[in-house]
Amino acid sequence: MSKTNKKNRRNSKPKTDQRPIEQFAPCQIYLITPPRIDDISAFAKSLDSVLAAAPVACLQIRLKDTARDDIIKAAEILIPIAHKYGTDVLINDDPQIALKTGADGVHLGQSDMDINLAKNMLGADAIIGVTCHNSKELAFSACSGGASYVAFGAVYESATKPGAVRADLEIFTWWQEAIEIPSVAIGGINPSNAQAVIEAGADFIALSSGVWDWSAGPMDAVTRLHQLCLQPSALA
């Protein structure tokens, strides 16, 4: 995930020479791990295959009901795989784990650590994303605090977060036209419904079950999503 502004991001280079620059679309894929990983070795192989199949800008390690030490172990395995493909890695909620594991940043909820405290801990170049639900006010506050991106959602009904606050697609159109800081769309997105989100103006589409539980498999999911990001009508 580039930390440059939206207008320049489409010209930014990946960290490695794994992919030619033209494959990085204006809208990009933001991948989230499943909430639970029982076999980290098997998942690491799957992740490697997924990242090889299509460009993924960011991987968020979001493990729920998992011991802290196990999250750290998972991050230490997954971060080198992601970095091999030029994919930034964020830790959900916990800047201390991000610091310990060498992740590129952290995603913060509204009840998590203050943005400035997280930046002081991780450094000025760290990526700090903030959940803003469906609120322009929360998004403006995150921008003022120095957030690298704001996340709006849930866009659709989410299997990962059932009952989550819903965000209308118009908020991405408005944000795209008004604000330089990128927006991330999250919640219930999959290859069959992503086109409308991309066309609305989201800079990143965040997916978990929409990739890992996709009927044709996660590699097919990211391939289709990348095609949509390059040309939203390609799979219509």
Long-range contacts (C-beta under 8 A, 24 or more apart in sequence): 1-28, 1-30, 1-57, 1-58, 1-88, 1-90, 1-104, 1-127, 1-148, 1-149, 1-204, 2-57, 3-125, 3-127, 3-148, 5-180, 5-181, 6-176, 6-180, 6-181, 6-182, 6-203, 7-180, 9-182, 9-203, 14-55, 14-85, 14-86, 15-83, 15-86, 16-83, 16-84, 16-85, 16-86, 18-84, 18-85, 18-86, 19-55, 19-85, 19-86, 23-55, 23-226, 24-55, 24-57, 25-55, 25-226, 25-229, 25-230, 26-203, 26-229, 27-198, 27-202, 27-203, 27-204, 27-205, 27-229, 28-55, 28-56, 28-57, 28-58, 28-203, 28-204, 28-205, 28-229, 29-54, 29-55, 29-56, 29-57, 29-58, 29-204, 29-205, 29-207, 29-222, 29-225, 29-226, 29-229, 30-56, 30-57, 30-58, 30-60, 30-184, 30-186, 30-204, 30-205, 30-206, 30-207, 31-56, 31-58, 31-59, 31-60, 31-87, 31-206, 31-207, 31-208, 31-211, 31-222, 32-59, 32-60, 32-62, 32-160, 32-206, 32-207, 32-208, 33-59, 33-60, 33-61, 33-62, 33-63, 33-74, 33-78, 33-208, 34-208, 34-209, 34-212, 35-62, 35-63, 35-64, 35-65, 35-160, 35-208, 36-63, 36-64, 36-65, 36-66, 37-63, 37-66, 37-74, 40-73, 40-74, 40-77, 40-78, 41-77, 43-78, 44-77, 44-78, 44-81, 46-218, 47-78, 47-81, 47-82, 48-81, 48-84, 49-218, 49-219, 50-211, 50-218, 50-219, 50-222, 51-81, 51-82, 51-84, 51-85, 51-87, 52-85, 53-219, 53-222, 53-223, 54-222, 54-223, 54-225, 54-226, 55-85, 55-86, 55-226, 56-82, 56-85, 56-87, 56-222, 57-87, 57-88, 57-204, 58-87, 58-88, 58-89, 58-90, 58-127, 58-204, 59-87, 59-88, 59-89, 59-90, 60-89, 60-90, 60-91, 60-92, 60-107, 60-206, 61-89, 61-90, 61-91, 61-92, 61-103, 62-92, 62-93, 62-107, 62-208, 63-92, 68-94, 68-97, 71-97, 72-97, 72-100, 72-101, 75-101, 75-103, 76-101, 79-103, 88-127, 90-127, 90-129, 95-121, 95-122, 96-121, 98-122, 98-126, 105-129, 105-148, 107-131, 107-151, 110-138, 114-145, 115-142, 115-145, 115-146, 115-147, 116-145, 116-146, 119-146, 129-184, 133-165, 133-167, 134-165, 134-166, 134-167, 134-168, 134-171, 136-171, 136-174, 136-175, 139-175, 139-179, 139-183, 143-179, 143-181, 147-181, 148-181, 148-182, 149-181, 149-182, 149-183, 149-184, 149-203, 149-204, 150-175, 150-181, 150-182, 150-183, 150-184, 151-183, 151-184, 151-185, 151-186, 151-206, 152-183, 152-184, 152-185, 152-186, 152-202, 153-184, 153-185, 153-186, 153-187, 153-188, 153-206, 154-186, 154-187, 154-188, 155-185, 155-186, 155-187, 155-188, 155-189, 155-197, 156-187, 156-188, 156-189, 156-193, 157-187, 157-188, 158-186, 158-187, 158-188, 159-188, 159-209, 159-213, 160-187, 160-208, 160-209, 161-187, 169-196, 169-197, 169-200, 170-200, 172-197, 172-200, 172-201, 172-202, 173-200, 173-201, 175-201, 176-200, 176-201, 176-202, 176-203, 177-201, 190-214, 190-221, 191-220, 191-221, 191-224, 191-225, 191-228, 191-235, 194-225, 194-228, 195-228, 195-232, 195-233, 195-235, 195-236, 198-228, 198-229, 198-232, 199-232, 205-229
